[in-house]
Amino acid sequence: MRLSFRASLALSLLLTSCSVGPDYKKPDAPTATQFKEQAGWKAGDPQDEVDRGAWWSIYKDPTLDDLEKQIDISNQTLKQSEAAYRQARAVVDQARASFFPTVTGSGSAQRSYEGPGARSSGTSFSTGAAGAGATTTVVGTTLDRRGGTAFDSFSSSLGASWDLDVWGKIRRTVESDIATAQASAADLASARLSAQSTLASDYFQLRYQEELKRLLDTTATDYTRSLEITQNQYNVGVAAKADVLTAQTQLLNTQASAINAGVLRATLEHAIAVLVGKPPGDFSIAPSKALTGTVPVVPVGLPSTLLERRPDIAAAERTMAASNAQIGVAIAAYFPDITLTGSYGSSASEFANLFASPTSIWSAGVSVAETLLDFGARSAQVEQARAMFDQNVASYRQTVLTGFQQVEDELATLRILQQQAVVEVDAVKTAQEAERLTLNQYKAGTVPYSSVITAQAAALQAEQTALTVTENRLTASVTLVEAIGGGWDASKLPRSDQVEDDTSFLHMIPITTDHPTSSDGK
């Protein structure tokens, strides 16, 4: 009857338990109705839609496609983020284990000997845990030929303790840990997007260096012909020696710039090798004319959708939820800890009698522990938790504002660069025509060679600027894709049940791990 009453009491406590602390409500964030810099922005065509996985496919570059696919497999920074998520998931499992009782068991078998001299001196033999208040007197003895006695002792015990989550401390802890794990998953997605966009930007800069070197090599060839013309003019006494030296200087400077472009290309190639997880010495990208003037239009959508499309915003929001739950954990410290305990054990001098009723003992009880005086420690902990929540709210709102800023920046950059590209096309045509006419005039002896130098420098500068604008437009489009989340959305965050199950979320991310496994795969 007593055990039934205690069980009923425990059940009543569980049924009437509550979770102290505020329930989480997502705070508002400043959101514009539309992007200001989107005015006049060309609407995306169906082929411009960003793939929710392979967003880089909008550039239609097979080499870039192959490189981006290697990010998920070999990038070490991404593996760090993936391991951090698994760590956060393990913390959730640890917290959930506190919902259930802790059960312990022990058993022992002992044989000891006591000589005849020990008995005659009046000593006694007993076994037990020192200082535990539990001593087992062994009854069974066996006499040997010398008059000594052998003692046999067998014992077993089973204990259990259960911390009742009456005030919701464990539930709030689990709630916080789940939100933290979800934030870690969002950090993983953010790291993945960052690595992908960095690779794409480096790739387009590498192709820019190739195009720049190609332009400089072509220009150097043209300057070589100009030098020959000047040298011929000098040989017949029409041109001055200074004109020849000026032409040589212009040629050498152009050749030096072409060499420097090769250096920058090598540096970018090494950076890409590290991003795909390969030693730079074992990695190379074949030269290609991949830097075209066609820049895909990136559909940005509405500002309100940005909150669901950026993983860094999702991580900040989940961090808020975690800190909100910690307020409840801190408040729960004001209430007593209630623990149910029970034990069952037996001891005997013969193993066959170990589990017989006369040799068994059991106990059951409940304990309550409460801090009576802490001089404001708990109230300070609650205030600390509330301040941390306020800090994370401000961080969340700042992350949202930064996200909007990045989108507006790249929209403005792309719109202005598009206008500049149109002007640069005309500037290149005009500069090339001026160069041609000036060189003909020099051949006819109507203008000095300095006019040729000026016209050639202007033509080269116009072509370099046009090339730079194309490269800037491509990298700006990559940055815009990253700013709008790269096709990611908050629905890809693991749910509470998925946080507990590796197979439901981690298998969506093809990242290989290097930790050792046992023969059973654990």
N, C-alpha and C positions, 0 to 999 in steps of 0.2 A: 504493500500500500504506500509506504514511504517513497519507494522508487517511482511508482506511478505518479505520485504528487510532484516529485521533482521534475519528472519528464514533462508533466503538464505545465509546470511553472516555466520551464525553459521554452516550451512551445509557445506559451502566451507571450513571453518576452520577444520572441522572434516575430510573432504575428503583429505585435504592437510597435515594432521597431520603426525608426524613422531615420532619415538622413538629414542631419543638421547642416546649416550653411545654405547659401543662396543657390537656387537652380540656375543653370547657365542660359542666358539669353544673348544672342549675338548682337553686339553693339552696332550702332549705325556708323557708316563711313561716308565721308564727303564724295559724292558721285555727280558728275556733270551729266546733263541730258544728251549732249553730243560732243564730239571732238571738234574743237575750234579749228584746228589745222586741216580738218577733213573737207572743209569747204572747197569745192572745185576739184576734189580728188576723184579720179576716174574709178568707176565701179569695176569690180573684178569680174572677169569672164569666168565661165564654168571651169576652164582649164587652169585658172589661177587659184582655185580653192586649195587651201592648205590641208594636206593629208594629216589626219589626226595622229599618225605615227611617223611616217617618212615625210615631214614637211619640206625637206630639201629637194624633193622630187619636182617642185615647181620650177627649178632651174634647168631641168632636163639635161643633166650632166652625168653620164655613166660613171666617170671616175669619182666624182663627188659622192654618188650613191654608194659605191663600194667602200669608200673611206668611212662614211657615216655609219655604215652597218657594223664596222669594227669597233666603234665606240662602246657599245653594250658588252662586247666580249672581252676586251683587253684593257680598257681605260682604268688605271689604278685609282684615280681620284673617285671614280664612280663606284669602284669596289669598296672603298672606304665608307661611302655613304650607304651602300647596301648593307655592309656589316653593322653600321650604326643602327639601321632599321631593325635588323635581327636582334641586336642587343636590346633595343627598346621593346620589342615583342616579348623577349624573355623576361623583362621586368614586369610586364603585364601578367605573364604566367605565374611569376612569383607572388604577385599581389593577389591574384585569384585564388591561389592555394590557401590563403588565410581564411577563406570562407568555410573551410572544412576542418574537422578535428585533426589534431596531431596524435598519432598512435605510435607507441614505443613498445618494444618487447625485449625480454632478456631471459637467459637460461644459463644454468651452471651445473657442473658435475665435478665433485672434488673427493679425493681420498687422501687422508692424512694418517700419520702414525704417531703414537705416544708411547714412549718407553716406560718400563716399570718404575724407573726413578722419578719420572715426572708425576706419576700418580701418587707415589709415596710422599712427595713434597707438597701435595695438596693442590696442584694446579688443575684447572679445568679447561676444556677446549670448546670454543664456539666460533661460529662464522657469521659474518654480517658486514654491512657497509659501515666503515668508520664514521662516527659522527652522525649517522643517519637515523639512529634510534631503532634499528631493526636488527635483531640478533636471532639466529637460528641455532638452537641447541640440538645436537645430533644424538639420536637415541641408539641407532644401530651400531654395534661394536663387534670386533672380531679379535680374539686373543691368539697370539702366536706362541711358539715354544719357549721364548725367552720371557714370557709374561707381559709383553707389550700389547698395546691395543691399537687396532686399525679402525678408523672412522670413515664411513661413507656418507656423503651429503649430496642431495639433488634438490634443485629449486628452479622455479620458472615464475615469470611475472609478465603482466600485460598492463600497460597504462595508457590513458588517453586524456587529452585536455582540449578544450574547445573555447576559443574566445568569441563570445556572442557579439555580433555586430549590431548592438541595439541602437546605437546612435549614428550609424552609417559611416564610421571612420574608415572601415575597410572598403565599403562601396565607393566612397569619395576618392580613396586612394586608387582603386581600380579605374574609376572614371578619369582621374587625372593621368594615369599611366597610359590608358588607351588613347586619350587625346595627344599625349606626348609621342606615342608610337605613330599616330597618324601624321603629326607634324614632321616626324622623321621620314615618313614615306614621301611627304611633299618635298622635304629637303632633297631626298634622293631624286625625285623628278626634276627639281630645280637644278641640281648638279648635272644631271643628264642633259637637260636643255642647254645649260651653259657650255658644256663640253662640245655639244653638237654645233652650237652657233659659233663658238670660237674656232672650231675646225673649218666651218664654212667660210668665215671671214679670212682666216689664214690662207685657205685655198684660193680665194679670189685675189688676195694680195699677191700670192705666188704667181698666179696667172698674169697679174698686172706687171710684175717684174719681168716675166717672159716677154710680154708685149712691148714693154719699155725697152728691153734689150734689143728686141727685133727692130723697133723704130730707130734706136740709136745706131745699130749696125747698118741699117739702110741709109741713115743720114750720113754716117761716116763714109760710106761708099760714094754718096753724092759729093761730100766735101773733098774726097780724094780727087774726083774729076775736076772740081773747082780749083784745087791746088795745082793740078796739071795745067789747067788753062792759065792760071796766074804765072806759073813757072815758064810757060811758053811765051807769055807776054813779056816777062822779064828778060828772057833770052834774046828777044828781038829788040829790046830797049824801050818797050812801050810802058811796062809796069816797073815800079820801084821794088827794091829788095824788101822794104817794109811790108809790101803787099804779100810777098811770098811768105815771110815769117808770120804774118797775121793769119794767113790761110793754114799754115802748119799748126799754129797754136790752136786754132779752132778745131782742126781735125783731131789733134791729140787730146783735147779736153773732151770731145765727144767719145772717143775711144775709152778714155778713163771712166766716163759715166756709164758706158756699156759694161765695163768690167765690174763696177760697183753694183750694178743691177744683178749681176750674177752672184755677188756676195750675199745680197739681201734675199735672193731666191733660195740659196742654200740654207740660210738661217730659218726661213719659213718652212722649208721642207723638214728640217730637224724638229721644229715645233710640232708639226703635224705627226711626225713619227712618234713623238712622246704621247700625243693625244690618243693615238690608236694602240698604244702600249707596245711599241716596238723600238729596239735600239736604233738610233739614227744611222749607224753604220750598215744596218741590214735593210734599210728602207730607201726607196726612191720613187719619184713621180715622173713619169715620162713627159717631156715637153709637149704642149698642145696649144692650139689657138682657141682656147675656151672662153676668153674674155670678149664677149660680144656686146653690142650696144643694146641688146634686148634685155630689159629688166622686168620681171613679172610683177604684176600688181597684187599687193597683199591685201585681202579683205580684212578689215579691222573689226567690223561689227559695231555694236553699241557699247558705250562706256559702262553701262550697268552689267554687261556680261563679262567685263574684265575681271571682276571680283571672283568669278568662278573659273577663269581661264589661266590665271597665273599661279604656279605652284608656290612661289614665295608668299603670295597673299594668303593662300590656303594654309601654309605653314604658320604664318603669323596668327591666323584665326584659331587654329587648333591649339597653339600655345596659350592663347587667351582662355580657351575652354579648360585647359589643364590647370592654369593658375586659379581659375574660378573654383575648381573642385578642391584645390588646396586650402581655400578659405574654410570649407567644411571640415577638412581634416584638422585644421587648427582649432576650430570651435569645438570639435568633438573632445578635445583635451579637457574641457570644463566638466565633462561627465565621467562617472566611474567606469572602470573596466570590469566587466563581468565575465568570469571564466568558470566553465563546468569542468570538473576533474573526476576521474574514476580510475580504479586499479583493481586487478585481480591477480592472485599469485598463490603458489603452493610450494611446500617443501617436504621432503621425506628422506629417510635413510635408505630406502630401496626405490629404485626407479619404477618398479611396478606399482607402487603406492603413491607416485608423485601426483597423480590427478584424482586421487580418491577424495571424497567430500571432507573427511575429517582433517585432511592436511591443507585445505584451501582457505584463503582469506580474501576479502574484497572490501572496497571502500568507494564511496561516491560523495561528492560535495560540490558546493558552489563557493567561489570567492569573489569578493568585491574590493577593488582597490581604487582609492580616490586621493588626489592631491589636495590637502587641506590648506596649505599655505605655500605660495611660491613667489610672493612679493612682486606680482605683476608680470611674471614670465609668460604666462599663457596669453594674457591680453596683448603683450608685445608681439607674440607670435601671430596672433590674429591680425594685428595691425600690419605686420610685415607681409602677411599673405594678401591683405587687401591692397597694400601699396604695390606689390608685385603685379597684381591683376591690373591696377590702374596703369602701371608702366607698360604692360603688354598691350593694353588697349591703345595707348598712345603710339606704341611701336606699330601696331596693326594699321592704324589710320595713316601713319607716316608712310608705311609700305604701300598703301593704296595710292596716296598722293604721288609718291615716286613713280609708281607704275603708270599713272596717267601722264605724268611729266615725260616719261620715256616714250610713250606712244605719240604724244604731241610733238616731241622733238624730232622723232624719225619721220612723222608725217610731213612736218615742215621741211625737213632736210630733203626728203624725196621730191616734194613738190617743187622746191626751189632748184634743186639739181636738175630736174627734168627741164625746167625753163632754161637753165644754163646750158644744158646739153644741146638744145636747139640752136642757141646763139653760137656755141662753140663749133658746130658743124659749118656754119657760114664763115666763122672766123678762120677755120682751117682752109677752106676753099679760097678765101680772099688772100691769106698769107702765102699760100702756095703759088697763086697767080702772080702776086707781087714779087716773089722770089724769082720766078721764071722770067718776068719782064726785066727785072733789075740785072740779072745775069746776062741777058741778051744785050742790054744797054752797055754793060761793062765790056762785053766782047767788041761792041761797036766803038768803044772808046768815048762814050758820052757821059759816063758817071764813074766816079772813083770806086776802088775796091771796097772802101768802107761802107758804101751803100749796099754792096752785095752781102757783106758780113751782117749788116743790120737786118736785111730782108731774110737771110737764112736763119738768123737767130730768132726772128719773129715767127717764122714758119715752124721751126722746131718747138718753140714755146707753145704755140697754138695747138700743135699735135699732142704735146705732152699734157697740156691742160685738158684737152678733150679725152685723152686716155684716163687721166686722173678722175675726171668727172664720172666716167663709166664705172671705174673701180669703186668710187665713193657711193655711187647709186646702188651697186650690188651689195656692198657691205652694209649700207643703211637699210636695205630691204631685209638682210639677215637680222640686223638688230631689231627691226620692227617685228619680224616674226617672233623673235625671242620676247619682245616686250608684250606681245599679246598672248604669250603662253605656248607658242609652237604647236598648236593643235591639242594641247593638254586641257583637261577640265576637271573640276572637283569631283565628278562622279567616279574618277579613277582612283580616288583615295580608298584605302581598305576600310570596310565596315568593321564594327566592333567584333563580330564573329570572325572576320577575315584576319584581324590582328592576331588571333590565336592560331590560325591555320596557315602555315607556310605555303601550302599547295594552292591556296585560293588567290594569293597576291604575288608572292615572289616569283612564281613560275611565269607571270606575265612579263617579267624582266629577265631577259636571257643573259644573266651575269654569272660567270663561273667563279666558284670559290676554291681556295687552295687549302682549306683546313682538313686535317687528317680524319678519316672515318674508320670505324671498327668493322669487323667482319659482318656484323648485322646491319651495317649502313647507318648507324646512329652516331 
